[in-house]
């Protein structure tokens, strides 16, 4: 075990270690979810722009 984990185990602060690990993983998942949401919004925006371009192309043909 690394020294930080060893000192936490020796002092009996396993609850603090568990809380820290939970908070760290939750924060990591939040960052990942926000990054994926931003990417999804960019893809949707690209899709809408392509639809607008296609509509403009078909209007020019009429």
KAFENDA-V619171 format. One record per helix or strand of 2 or more residues. SS is the DSSP state (alpha for helix, beta for strand). FROM is the first residue (numbers start at 1). TO is the last residue. If there is no record, write none. Layout:
# KAFENDA-V619171
ss:SS from:FROM to:TO
ss:SS from:FROM to:TO
This chain:
# KAFENDA-V619171
ss:alpha from:3 to:11
ss:alpha from:14 to:61
